[in-house]
């Protein structure tokens, strides 16, 4: 499945807004206003906003950030070596086809290609049971329940060592 990432641009704003209004996206992120024009206009170190494409067709969004230097300090004070994700598939017709799994695999590999990165975090809503199962299948482990603004979330971590062990295990089964 040839999925690739490219930087989100101003030309993507109408599509990103449309995706924001999809019921499955709203259910996973009901209280955030992404303020796309502002966000895409700023150059922010440690912050990537990416559109996932399948054979050139946009299918999803991935945000990768370094919580140590990210300016909003959403995650609080963080030491070096972490990355955090936000991910969604834009249209309901593209759910359940493995696209999200492939997007996560690509983003995980990209983050762990940086030797200093040892942990990736994600924070699905407590109510988003489908997301919990998805992240757990990818090797993420629930660490804590935490409130971000008005959202009750679980914080999941994927450690580099666990990811590398699971890669070796998958390779040995082939």
N, C-alpha and C positions, 0 to 999 in steps of 0.2 A: 504494500500500500504506500504509494509515493506521496507522503505528506511532508511538507516543508514549512518552515517559518519564514516570515518576512516582517520587517518593522511595520507597525500600524502607522498610517498616514492620515492627513486631513481628509483625503478622498474617501477614507473608510468611515468617517463619522456618521453619515446617514445609515450605513449598514450596522455599525456598532449600536447606535440608538435603537434601531429596529430589533436587533438581537436582545437588547436590554428589556424590551417590552414583551418578549416571549414568556409565556407562563412558566416554563421549566427554568428559565434564567431568573425571572423574578422570584421564584420560590427558593432559589439557592442564594440569592443576594438581594433581599427585599428593601434594605434600608440604605443602600449606597447610591449616590449620584456620582457617576464617574467623571462628569464635567470634561467630556472628551476633548473639546477644543483647547481648554486650558492645559490639560494633562499632556496632550500631544505636542503643544507648543513649547513646553519646557524641556530643556536638556537637564536631566537629572542623573548624576552618577549612581550606579548600582541599581538601575531601574530600566527594565526592558518591557515594552508592550508590543506583542507580536500577534499577527494574524496567521492562523494555520490554514494552509491551502492544500487541497487534494486535486492534483492535476490542474493547478491554476485556479480552482474554484475555492473561494473563502468558505471555510466550514466552522471555524472556531477562533477563540481568543485565548492567549496565554500571557500572563504577566509574571515576570521573574524579577525579584528584587533582592537586594542585599540589605537585610534589616539593620545591620550595624550602621550604615551610612544613609539609608533612605530618610528623606527629610521629614516626613510626617511622624516618624517614630511610632507608627501603628503598633509594632510589636514590643515597644518599650526599649529600654537600653539592652543592646545585644552585643555580645563579643563577636570577633571575627570568625569566619568559617561557616556561616549559615546562609541559606537562600530560602526564600518563601515564594509560593506559587498562588496564583488565581487562575482558574481555567473554566471555560465553558464551551459547549457546542452551541452554535448560533441558532440553528433551526431544528425543530423537533424531528423532522424527517431524517436527520443525520444522527440521531441518538441510537445507541444499541448496535452500532456497526463496527466498533473497535477503534473509531477515530480518536476518542479521548484517551484510550490506552496508549495508542501510538504517539499522540501528542505528549503524554506524560513520559513515555520512554525516551523520546527525543530530548525533552527538557531536562530530565534527570541526567542523561548522558552528557548534555551540554554543561550542566552545573558541576558534575563530578569530574569533568575534564580539567577543571581548575583545581590544582593539587591542594590548595588551602581550604577548599569547601569540604566539610565533613558531615553536614546535616542539612536536609531540606525539610521545610515546614509547610503545612497547609492547615487551614482552619475552617472546615465545613460547619454549617449550623448544626446544632444538636438534633434538630428535627429532620435533617437531611440524611436519612438512613441509607438511601441508595448510594450517596457519596461516601459514607463510611465504608460500606462494603467494597466500593471501587478502590479507594485508597488502600484498604487493608490487603486486597488482592495484589496490589503493586508493591507491597512490603512495608507500607507506612504503619507505624505503631502509635496508638492513642497514648498521649502523655498526660493531658489534663483537660479539665473543663474550664473555660475562661470566658469572660464577658468582654466583648469589643464593642464599645458604644452601647447600643441597646440589644446587640445580637449575642445570644448564648451559643458558644461554639465549642467544639472539641479541637484541641491542638494535636496534630499528628506529626511525627518525625520519621524520616527515612535516613538512617545512618549509612555512610559510605561503606563501612565494613559489611553491613547486612546486605546492601545492594550488590556488592562484589561477590559475596557468598552465594546469593541467589542466582547471579549470572553464571557462576561456575556450576551450580547445581543444574540449571536448565541446560547448559552445554553438555554436561555428562549424561543427560537423559536422551540426547540426540543420537 
